[in-house]
Amino acid sequence: MRFLGGFAAGLLASALFAHAASAGDIASFQPIGFSADGGVFAFEEYGVQDGSGFPYSNIFFIDTRKDAFLPGTPIRLRIDEENMSLAEVRAQTAAKAAPLVRKFDLGANPGLMAAFNPVTETESAAHRLTYRQYAVEPSVGGDFTLALDEFPLAPSAQCKDVTPQSTGFRLAFQTEDGKASDRVLHADTTIPDSRKCPTGYRIGGAMVYHPVEGQPVHVALVQVLSFGFEGRDGRWIAVPAPAMP
């Protein structure tokens, strides 16, 4: 009976793995750090592409004041070999990113993961996230609440034959340090090609960095869900929040 039970469990595990392998891929998120003044934030997203099975790694360097990529970035790499390890592709992007990581001393300023809300979280709202900016107990300061709204937009040229419309998003604070707010951090007017064919979004988390001088730097993490080969794929966007006026 023990053998039959183990055999049945093995069949179930194989079935579950096969189902997962045929689904879209949701990239993992790894923060790299901030520059000492909070003007630069870097993160990595990585995973195994659905359909092809190719490993990929993308590293982003964000100018938090301009809400723009640093020149020469992002660093994107996909190795088109099924037998290539995820560790290998991540090592290659890390090597390419190393000069900028050293230049801005990002390892010395990891920042705080103030909130994290991945797709595996089943009881948290996808479009609303509340957090505090200090990791202390008892708590200090008021809540920050992010709210995301989705709306239809015309698809990009590469998506017009995939879907009649794409989805854009608007991201705003509802509260800042416990006070009511309606400050908009981002509002789409068009869909960038880099998002492929987006069908939805979720607030994936929030990073906070406290420089020695100046106001805390907040970065909202947004997951982009788009059409994939075998299901919806998930990638990451970092939306910096300028210091409160």
ZASE-514844 format. One record per residue: chain; residue in one letter; y, x, z of N, C-alpha, C, CB in turn. Coordinates in steps of 0.05 Angstrom, whole numbers, plus 5000, padded with zeros to 4 digits. Glycine has a CB too. Layout:
// residues N
SITE	chain	res	n_Y	n_X	n_Z	ca_Y	ca_X	ca_Z	c_Y	c_X	c_Z	cb_Y	cb_X	cb_Z
SITE	A	a	Y	X	Z	Y	X	Z	Y	X	Z	Y	X	Z
...
// end
This chain:
// residues 245
SITE	chain	res	n_Y	n_X	n_Z	ca_Y	ca_X	ca_Z	c_Y	c_X	c_Z	cb_Y	cb_X	cb_Z
SITE	A	m	4976	5017	5000	5000	5000	5000	5025	5017	5000	5000	4981	5024
SITE	A	r	5024	5039	5015	5047	5057	5015	5052	5068	4987	5043	5080	5035
SITE	A	f	5031	5074	4972	5034	5085	4945	5046	5064	4927	5007	5094	4934
SITE	A	l	5036	5039	4929	5047	5018	4912	5076	5013	4919	5031	4993	4915
SITE	A	g	5083	5014	4945	5110	5009	4953	5129	5031	4942	5113	5008	4983
SITE	A	g	5120	5056	4943	5136	5078	4933	5138	5076	4903	5123	5105	4940
SITE	A	f	5117	5068	4889	5117	5065	4860	5137	5043	4852	5089	5058	4849
SITE	A	a	5137	5020	4867	5155	4998	4861	5184	5007	4866	5149	4974	4878
SITE	A	a	5188	5022	4888	5215	5032	4893	5225	5051	4871	5216	5046	4921
SITE	A	g	5206	5067	4861	5213	5086	4840	5221	5071	4814	5190	5104	4834
SITE	A	l	5206	5049	4808	5213	5033	4785	5241	5021	4788	5192	5012	4780
SITE	A	l	5246	5011	4812	5272	4998	4817	5295	5019	4814	5273	4986	4845
SITE	A	a	5290	5043	4826	5311	5064	4824	5315	5072	4795	5302	5088	4840
SITE	A	s	5293	5073	4779	5296	5080	4751	5312	5059	4736	5268	5084	4738
SITE	A	a	5306	5034	4742	5321	5012	4729	5351	5013	4736	5309	4985	4737
SITE	A	l	5356	5018	4761	5384	5019	4769	5398	5042	4756	5387	5022	4800
SITE	A	f	5385	5065	4754	5397	5088	4741	5402	5083	4711	5379	5113	4744
SITE	A	a	5383	5070	4698	5386	5064	4670	5410	5045	4666	5360	5051	4659
SITE	A	h	5413	5026	4684	5435	5007	4682	5462	5022	4685	5433	4984	4703
SITE	A	a	5463	5040	4706	5487	5055	4710	5494	5073	4687	5485	5071	4736
SITE	A	a	5473	5085	4675	5477	5104	4653	5488	5090	4628	5451	5118	4647
SITE	A	s	5483	5063	4627	5493	5049	4603	5520	5036	4607	5472	5028	4595
SITE	A	a	5532	5042	4630	5558	5030	4636	5580	5050	4629	5560	5023	4666
SITE	A	g	5606	5040	4630	5628	5058	4625	5630	5079	4647	5654	5042	4622
SITE	A	d	5647	5099	4641	5650	5120	4662	5677	5118	4675	5646	5148	4649
SITE	A	i	5677	5120	4701	5701	5119	4718	5705	5148	4727	5698	5099	4742
SITE	A	a	5727	5160	4719	5733	5188	4726	5737	5191	4756	5757	5198	4711
SITE	A	s	5727	5213	4767	5732	5220	4794	5760	5232	4796	5711	5240	4805
SITE	A	f	5772	5230	4820	5799	5240	4825	5798	5262	4845	5817	5217	4834
SITE	A	q	5813	5284	4840	5814	5306	4858	5843	5317	4859	5795	5329	4850
SITE	A	p	5858	5312	4882	5884	5324	4884	5883	5354	4885	5899	5312	4908
SITE	A	i	5903	5368	4873	5904	5397	4875	5926	5406	4894	5909	5409	4847
SITE	A	g	5949	5392	4893	5970	5399	4913	5998	5396	4902	5966	5427	4922
SITE	A	f	6017	5402	4919	6046	5400	4912	6059	5428	4914	6060	5381	4932
SITE	A	s	6081	5431	4900	6098	5454	4904	6112	5451	4931	6119	5457	4880
SITE	A	a	6122	5473	4941	6134	5472	4968	6156	5452	4971	6144	5500	4975
SITE	A	d	6171	5448	4950	6194	5428	4952	6185	5400	4943	6216	5438	4935
SITE	A	g	6160	5397	4936	6151	5370	4927	6158	5363	4899	6162	5350	4945
SITE	A	g	6170	5382	4884	6178	5376	4856	6156	5376	4836	6198	5396	4848
SITE	A	v	6132	5386	4843	6109	5387	4825	6085	5376	4840	6104	5415	4814
SITE	A	f	6069	5359	4828	6044	5350	4838	6023	5353	4817	6046	5320	4848
SITE	A	a	5999	5363	4824	5977	5367	4805	5952	5353	4815	5972	5397	4800
SITE	A	f	5936	5343	4796	5911	5331	4803	5891	5335	4780	5913	5301	4810
SITE	A	e	5866	5332	4786	5845	5333	4765	5830	5307	4765	5825	5357	4771
SITE	A	e	5823	5298	4740	5803	5277	4737	5780	5288	4721	5816	5251	4722
SITE	A	y	5756	5280	4728	5733	5291	4715	5709	5272	4715	5725	5318	4728
SITE	A	g	5690	5277	4698	5667	5259	4697	5649	5266	4673	5675	5230	4697
SITE	A	v	5631	5247	4667	5613	5249	4644	5619	5225	4626	5583	5250	4653
SITE	A	q	5626	5231	4601	5634	5210	4582	5611	5191	4576	5644	5222	4556
SITE	A	d	5617	5165	4577	5596	5146	4570	5589	5148	4540	5605	5117	4577
SITE	A	g	5565	5141	4534	5556	5143	4506	5546	5171	4499	5578	5134	4487
SITE	A	s	5564	5190	4499	5558	5217	4490	5543	5233	4512	5582	5232	4482
SITE	A	g	5551	5228	4537	5540	5244	4559	5554	5271	4561	5510	5248	4555
SITE	A	f	5577	5275	4548	5591	5300	4549	5608	5302	4574	5609	5304	4524
SITE	A	p	5608	5324	4588	5625	5327	4612	5654	5333	4604	5614	5350	4630
SITE	A	y	5673	5324	4620	5701	5329	4615	5716	5334	4641	5713	5304	4600
SITE	A	s	5739	5347	4638	5756	5352	4660	5785	5353	4650	5749	5379	4676
SITE	A	n	5803	5339	4662	5831	5339	4655	5848	5346	4679	5840	5312	4642
SITE	A	i	5866	5364	4677	5884	5372	4699	5913	5366	4691	5880	5402	4706
SITE	A	f	5927	5351	4708	5954	5342	4703	5974	5355	4722	5956	5311	4705
SITE	A	f	5996	5364	4712	6018	5375	4728	6042	5357	4723	6024	5405	4721
SITE	A	i	6051	5344	4745	6073	5324	4743	6098	5334	4755	6064	5297	4756
SITE	A	d	6120	5333	4740	6147	5337	4751	6154	5311	4766	6168	5345	4729
SITE	A	t	6154	5311	4793	6158	5287	4808	6186	5276	4806	6150	5291	4836
SITE	A	r	6205	5293	4799	6233	5284	4797	6239	5271	4770	6252	5307	4801
SITE	A	k	6226	5281	4749	6230	5270	4722	6209	5251	4713	6232	5293	4702
SITE	A	d	6187	5249	4729	6164	5233	4721	6154	5241	4693	6170	5202	4722
SITE	A	a	6149	5267	4690	6141	5278	4664	6121	5301	4669	6165	5288	4648
SITE	A	f	6104	5306	4648	6086	5329	4650	6101	5355	4647	6065	5327	4628
SITE	A	l	6092	5376	4661	6103	5402	4657	6096	5411	4629	6092	5422	4678
SITE	A	p	6113	5428	4617	6108	5438	4590	6080	5451	4588	6129	5459	4582
SITE	A	g	6066	5446	4566	6040	5458	4562	6017	5443	4577	6040	5486	4571
SITE	A	t	6023	5421	4589	6003	5405	4603	6004	5376	4594	6007	5407	4635
SITE	A	p	5983	5361	4598	5959	5365	4613	5940	5386	4600	5944	5339	4618
SITE	A	i	5921	5395	4617	5900	5412	4607	5875	5395	4605	5895	5437	4627
SITE	A	r	5866	5390	4581	5843	5372	4576	5820	5388	4563	5852	5348	4558
SITE	A	l	5796	5383	4572	5773	5396	4561	5749	5378	4563	5768	5423	4575
SITE	A	r	5735	5375	4540	5709	5362	4539	5690	5381	4525	5710	5334	4525
SITE	A	i	5667	5386	4536	5646	5403	4524	5626	5385	4510	5633	5422	4545
SITE	A	d	5625	5386	4484	5608	5368	4469	5579	5378	4467	5619	5366	4440
SITE	A	e	5567	5381	4491	5539	5388	4494	5528	5372	4517	5535	5419	4497
SITE	A	e	5507	5357	4513	5496	5340	4534	5485	5357	4557	5474	5322	4523
SITE	A	n	5475	5381	4551	5462	5397	4572	5482	5414	4587	5441	5414	4559
SITE	A	m	5507	5413	4580	5527	5429	4594	5534	5416	4620	5553	5432	4576
SITE	A	s	5537	5431	4641	5541	5420	4668	5570	5412	4672	5532	5439	4689
SITE	A	l	5574	5393	4689	5601	5385	4697	5615	5408	4711	5600	5360	4715
SITE	A	a	5600	5424	4727	5611	5447	4740	5623	5467	4721	5590	5461	4758
SITE	A	e	5611	5470	4697	5621	5489	4678	5647	5480	4666	5600	5493	4655
SITE	A	v	5649	5455	4658	5675	5446	4646	5697	5447	4667	5671	5418	4635
SITE	A	r	5691	5440	4692	5711	5441	4713	5720	5470	4719	5701	5428	4739
SITE	A	a	5702	5488	4717	5709	5516	4721	5727	5526	4699	5683	5534	4722
SITE	A	q	5723	5517	4675	5740	5525	4653	5768	5514	4655	5727	5517	4626
SITE	A	t	5771	5489	4662	5798	5478	4665	5812	5490	4689	5797	5447	4668
SITE	A	a	5797	5495	4710	5809	5508	4734	5820	5536	4727	5788	5511	4756
SITE	A	a	5805	5550	4710	5814	5577	4702	5839	5575	4685	5792	5591	4686
SITE	A	k	5841	5555	4667	5865	5551	4651	5889	5542	4668	5859	5531	4629
SITE	A	a	5883	5527	4689	5905	5517	4706	5914	5537	4727	5896	5491	4719
SITE	A	a	5898	5558	4732	5903	5576	4753	5931	5589	4753	5883	5599	4753
SITE	A	p	5942	5597	4730	5969	5608	4731	5990	5589	4742	5977	5617	4703
SITE	A	l	5989	5564	4735	6008	5544	4745	6003	5538	4774	6007	5519	4729
SITE	A	v	5977	5537	4782	5971	5532	4810	5982	5555	4828	5940	5530	4814
SITE	A	r	5979	5580	4818	5991	5602	4833	6021	5602	4832	5980	5629	4821
SITE	A	k	6033	5596	4809	6062	5596	4806	6075	5577	4826	6070	5589	4778
SITE	A	f	6064	5554	4830	6076	5534	4847	6063	5533	4875	6074	5507	4835
SITE	A	d	6044	5551	4880	6030	5554	4906	6019	5527	4915	6050	5565	4927
SITE	A	l	6005	5514	4897	5996	5486	4903	5975	5486	4924	5985	5474	4877
SITE	A	g	5959	5507	4927	5938	5507	4947	5949	5507	4976	5921	5531	4943
SITE	A	a	5974	5516	4979	5986	5517	5006	5998	5490	5014	6008	5538	5006
SITE	A	n	5999	5471	4996	6012	5445	5002	5995	5422	4991	6040	5444	4989
SITE	A	p	5973	5416	5005	5954	5396	4994	5965	5368	4994	5929	5397	5009
SITE	A	g	5984	5362	5012	5993	5335	5014	5974	5318	5030	5998	5323	4987
SITE	A	l	5981	5293	5033	5965	5273	5048	5955	5251	5030	5982	5261	5072
SITE	A	m	5929	5247	5030	5917	5223	5017	5922	5200	5036	5887	5227	5010
SITE	A	a	5945	5186	5032	5953	5165	5051	5936	5140	5048	5982	5158	5047
SITE	A	a	5926	5136	5024	5908	5112	5019	5892	5118	4994	5925	5086	5015
SITE	A	f	5867	5107	4994	5850	5111	4970	5834	5085	4966	5830	5135	4974
SITE	A	n	5834	5075	4942	5823	5049	4936	5807	5050	4910	5845	5027	4935
SITE	A	p	5784	5063	4909	5769	5066	4884	5755	5040	4876	5748	5088	4887
SITE	A	v	5744	5039	4852	5731	5015	4842	5707	5007	4859	5723	5018	4813
SITE	A	t	5696	5026	4873	5673	5020	4890	5680	5005	4916	5658	5046	4898
SITE	A	e	5706	5004	4922	5715	4989	4946	5715	4960	4939	5743	4998	4955
SITE	A	t	5699	4944	4954	5694	4916	4946	5712	4896	4960	5666	4909	4950
SITE	A	e	5725	4904	4982	5740	4885	4998	5771	4889	4997	5731	4885	5026
SITE	A	s	5780	4909	4982	5808	4915	4980	5820	4903	4954	5814	4945	4981
SITE	A	a	5845	4895	4956	5858	4883	4933	5863	4904	4911	5885	4870	4940
SITE	A	a	5859	4897	4886	5862	4916	4864	5891	4921	4858	5847	4906	4840
SITE	A	h	5909	4901	4863	5936	4903	4854	5956	4905	4877	5943	4878	4838
SITE	A	r	5947	4910	4901	5965	4912	4924	5954	4933	4943	5970	4885	4938
SITE	A	l	5971	4950	4954	5962	4971	4972	5983	4976	4992	5954	4997	4956
SITE	A	t	5976	4977	5018	5994	4982	5040	5985	5006	5055	5997	4958	5058
SITE	A	y	6004	5024	5062	5998	5049	5076	6022	5058	5092	5989	5071	5056
SITE	A	r	6017	5078	5109	6039	5092	5123	6040	5121	5113	6035	5090	5154
SITE	A	q	6064	5133	5117	6068	5160	5106	6062	5183	5125	6096	5162	5096
SITE	A	y	6055	5176	5150	6048	5197	5170	6020	5192	5180	6069	5197	5193
SITE	A	a	6004	5212	5181	5976	5210	5191	5976	5218	5221	5957	5229	5175
SITE	A	v	5986	5199	5237	5987	5204	5266	5978	5179	5281	6016	5212	5275
SITE	A	e	5969	5182	5305	5960	5160	5322	5970	5164	5350	5929	5157	5321
SITE	A	p	5987	5147	5362	5994	5121	5351	6012	5124	5326	6009	5104	5372
SITE	A	s	6013	5103	5310	6027	5104	5284	6057	5107	5288	6020	5080	5267
SITE	A	v	6069	5120	5268	6098	5124	5268	6109	5113	5242	6106	5154	5272
SITE	A	g	6131	5099	5242	6144	5089	5218	6131	5063	5208	6141	5110	5196
SITE	A	g	6144	5052	5188	6136	5026	5178	6118	5028	5153	6159	5009	5171
SITE	A	d	6108	5005	5144	6090	5004	5121	6105	5008	5095	6076	4977	5121
SITE	A	f	6089	5019	5076	6097	5020	5048	6077	5003	5033	6098	5050	5036
SITE	A	t	6086	4984	5017	6068	4967	5002	6075	4969	4973	6071	4937	5012
SITE	A	l	6054	4975	4957	6056	4977	4928	6044	4951	4916	6042	5002	4917
SITE	A	a	6056	4941	4895	6046	4918	4881	6046	4923	4851	6062	4892	4888
SITE	A	l	6024	4915	4837	6021	4920	4809	6018	4893	4795	5998	4939	4803
SITE	A	d	6032	4890	4773	6029	4866	4756	6021	4875	4728	6056	4850	4754
SITE	A	e	6002	4860	4716	5993	4865	4689	6006	4845	4670	5962	4864	4687
SITE	A	f	6010	4853	4645	6020	4835	4624	6012	4844	4597	6052	4832	4626
SITE	A	p	6010	4826	4577	6001	4834	4551	6022	4848	4535	5992	4809	4535
SITE	A	l	6013	4868	4519	6031	4882	4500	6016	4886	4474	6039	4910	4512
SITE	A	a	6031	4891	4453	6018	4896	4427	6001	4922	4429	6039	4899	4405
SITE	A	p	5978	4923	4418	5961	4947	4419	5973	4969	4402	5933	4940	4409
SITE	A	s	5966	4994	4410	5974	5017	4394	5959	5016	4367	5968	5043	4409
SITE	A	a	5967	5033	4349	5955	5034	4322	5925	5039	4323	5968	5055	4305
SITE	A	q	5917	5056	4342	5888	5062	4344	5872	5039	4357	5884	5087	4359
SITE	A	c	5885	5019	4368	5871	4998	4382	5873	4971	4369	5881	4996	4410
SITE	A	k	5889	4969	4347	5893	4943	4335	5868	4930	4324	5914	4945	4313
SITE	A	d	5848	4947	4316	5823	4936	4306	5802	4932	4328	5812	4955	4285
SITE	A	v	5810	4940	4353	5792	4937	4376	5798	4912	4392	5793	4962	4394
SITE	A	t	5824	4907	4395	5832	4884	4411	5859	4874	4401	5835	4892	4441
SITE	A	p	5863	4847	4400	5888	4836	4390	5912	4842	4408	5885	4806	4387
SITE	A	q	5907	4849	4433	5929	4856	4451	5918	4876	4472	5941	4831	4464
SITE	A	s	5936	4893	4481	5930	4911	4503	5944	4902	4528	5938	4941	4496
SITE	A	t	5940	4916	4549	5951	4907	4575	5969	4929	4585	5929	4901	4595
SITE	A	g	5994	4921	4593	6012	4940	4606	6014	4933	4635	6040	4938	4592
SITE	A	f	6030	4950	4650	6033	4944	4678	6061	4950	4688	6012	4960	4694
SITE	A	r	6068	4937	4710	6092	4942	4724	6085	4949	4753	6112	4917	4723
SITE	A	l	6096	4970	4764	6090	4978	4791	6115	4980	4807	6075	5006	4791
SITE	A	a	6115	4967	4831	6139	4966	4848	6132	4967	4877	6156	4941	4841
SITE	A	f	6151	4976	4893	6148	4974	4922	6156	4945	4931	6165	4995	4937
SITE	A	q	6140	4934	4950	6148	4909	4963	6160	4915	4990	6124	4891	4965
SITE	A	t	6150	4936	5003	6163	4945	5028	6164	4976	5027	6146	4936	5053
SITE	A	e	6185	4987	5040	6188	5016	5043	6196	5021	5071	6209	5027	5023
SITE	A	d	6178	5036	5085	6183	5042	5114	6188	5017	5130	6206	5061	5117
SITE	A	g	6173	4996	5123	6175	4971	5138	6197	4952	5130	6178	4977	5166
SITE	A	k	6213	4960	5110	6235	4943	5101	6229	4932	5074	6262	4959	5101
SITE	A	a	6238	4907	5069	6233	4894	5044	6245	4910	5021	6244	4865	5044
SITE	A	s	6231	4912	4998	6240	4927	4976	6231	4913	4950	6229	4956	4977
SITE	A	d	6246	4918	4929	6238	4909	4902	6241	4932	4882	6253	4884	4893
SITE	A	r	6239	4957	4892	6244	4980	4875	6222	4984	4855	6248	5005	4892
SITE	A	v	6228	4984	4829	6208	4987	4808	6204	5017	4802	6217	4972	4782
SITE	A	l	6179	5025	4803	6171	5053	4797	6164	5057	4768	6149	5061	4815
SITE	A	h	6153	5037	4756	6144	5039	4728	6142	5012	4716	6117	5055	4726
SITE	A	a	6150	5009	4690	6146	4984	4675	6142	4991	4646	6171	4965	4679
SITE	A	d	6119	4984	4636	6112	4991	4608	6129	4974	4588	6083	4986	4602
SITE	A	t	6136	4987	4566	6147	4972	4543	6129	4975	4519	6176	4982	4537
SITE	A	t	6114	4997	4518	6094	5002	4497	6069	5014	4511	6105	5020	4474
SITE	A	i	6048	5017	4496	6023	5029	4506	6020	5057	4495	5998	5011	4500
SITE	A	p	6020	5078	4511	6016	5105	4501	5987	5108	4489	6020	5126	4523
SITE	A	d	5985	5124	4468	5958	5128	4457	5939	5141	4476	5961	5146	4432
SITE	A	s	5950	5156	4496	5933	5170	4515	5916	5151	4532	5949	5188	4533
SITE	A	r	5924	5126	4534	5909	5107	4550	5887	5094	4534	5928	5085	4560
SITE	A	k	5883	5101	4510	5863	5088	4492	5870	5059	4490	5834	5092	4504
SITE	A	c	5852	5041	4497	5857	5012	4493	5855	4998	4521	5837	5000	4473
SITE	A	p	5876	4999	4537	5874	4989	4564	5871	4959	4566	5899	4997	4579
SITE	A	t	5853	4951	4584	5847	4923	4589	5854	4915	4617	5818	4916	4583
SITE	A	g	5862	4934	4634	5869	4927	4662	5876	4952	4677	5846	4913	4675
SITE	A	y	5886	4947	4702	5894	4969	4719	5888	4961	4748	5925	4975	4716
SITE	A	r	5887	4981	4765	5885	4977	4794	5900	4999	4808	5855	4975	4803
SITE	A	i	5911	4993	4831	5923	5014	4848	5901	5029	4861	5944	5002	4869
SITE	A	g	5898	5055	4854	5876	5070	4864	5881	5086	4889	5867	5089	4843
SITE	A	g	5906	5089	4897	5913	5103	4921	5941	5112	4922	5894	5127	4924
SITE	A	a	5948	5129	4942	5975	5139	4945	5973	5166	4959	5993	5120	4961
SITE	A	m	5989	5185	4948	5992	5212	4960	6020	5214	4972	5987	5235	4939
SITE	A	v	6022	5228	4994	6048	5233	5006	6050	5263	5014	6053	5215	5031
SITE	A	y	6073	5275	5008	6077	5303	5015	6104	5304	5031	6078	5321	4990
SITE	A	h	6103	5320	5053	6126	5323	5070	6136	5352	5068	6119	5317	5100
SITE	A	p	6157	5356	5051	6168	5383	5049	6182	5391	5075	6188	5385	5026
SITE	A	v	6186	5417	5079	6200	5426	5103	6228	5415	5104	6200	5457	5104
SITE	A	e	6241	5414	5081	6267	5403	5079	6267	5381	5058	6288	5424	5071
SITE	A	g	6282	5360	5064	6283	5338	5045	6265	5314	5052	6275	5347	5018
SITE	A	q	6267	5293	5036	6252	5268	5041	6223	5271	5032	6265	5245	5026
SITE	A	p	6205	5255	5045	6177	5255	5036	6175	5247	5007	6160	5236	5054
SITE	A	v	6155	5258	4993	6150	5252	4965	6125	5234	4964	6146	5278	4948
SITE	A	h	6128	5211	4951	6105	5192	4948	6096	5192	4919	6113	5163	4957
SITE	A	v	6070	5191	4915	6059	5189	4888	6038	5167	4888	6046	5216	4878
SITE	A	a	6043	5146	4872	6023	5124	4870	6002	5132	4849	6037	5098	4861
SITE	A	l	5977	5126	4855	5955	5132	4837	5945	5106	4825	5932	5147	4853
SITE	A	v	5946	5105	4798	5938	5081	4784	5914	5087	4767	5962	5070	4767
SITE	A	q	5894	5070	4769	5871	5072	4751	5875	5055	4726	5845	5064	4766
SITE	A	v	5871	5067	4703	5873	5053	4677	5844	5046	4669	5887	5070	4655
SITE	A	l	5839	5021	4664	5813	5012	4655	5815	5005	4625	5802	4987	4671
SITE	A	s	5798	5016	4609	5800	5013	4580	5773	5009	4567	5814	5037	4567
SITE	A	f	5773	5000	4542	5748	4997	4527	5734	5023	4524	5753	4984	4499
SITE	A	g	5709	5024	4531	5692	5048	4528	5669	5042	4510	5683	5058	4555
SITE	A	f	5653	5062	4505	5630	5059	4487	5609	5040	4499	5617	5086	4481
SITE	A	e	5604	5041	4525	5583	5025	4538	5594	5007	4560	5562	5043	4549
SITE	A	g	5620	5006	4563	5631	4990	4585	5660	4999	4589	5615	4993	4611
SITE	A	r	5673	4989	4609	5701	4997	4614	5701	5025	4627	5715	4977	4633
SITE	A	d	5719	5042	4616	5723	5069	4626	5748	5068	4645	5728	5089	4603
SITE	A	g	5748	5087	4663	5771	5089	4682	5783	5117	4683	5762	5081	4710
SITE	A	r	5809	5118	4679	5823	5144	4681	5847	5140	4700	5833	5153	4653
SITE	A	w	5861	5162	4706	5881	5162	4727	5909	5168	4717	5873	5181	4749
SITE	A	i	5928	5154	4728	5957	5160	4723	5970	5165	4751	5971	5136	4708
SITE	A	a	5987	5185	4752	6003	5190	4777	6031	5181	4771	6002	5220	4785
SITE	A	v	6041	5163	4788	6069	5152	4785	6085	5161	4809	6069	5121	4783
SITE	A	p	6103	5181	4806	6119	5190	4829	6140	5170	4837	6132	5217	4822
SITE	A	a	6146	5169	4862	6167	5151	4873	6190	5169	4882	6156	5133	4895
SITE	A	p	6213	5168	4869	6236	5183	4878	6243	5176	4907	6260	5178	4860
SITE	A	a	6256	5194	4921	6263	5189	4949	6280	5164	4950	6279	5213	4961
SITE	A	m	6278	5150	4972	6293	5125	4976	6323	5131	4976	6285	5111	5003
SITE	A	p	6339	5114	4963	6368	5118	4963	6380	5117	4991	6382	5098	4944
// end
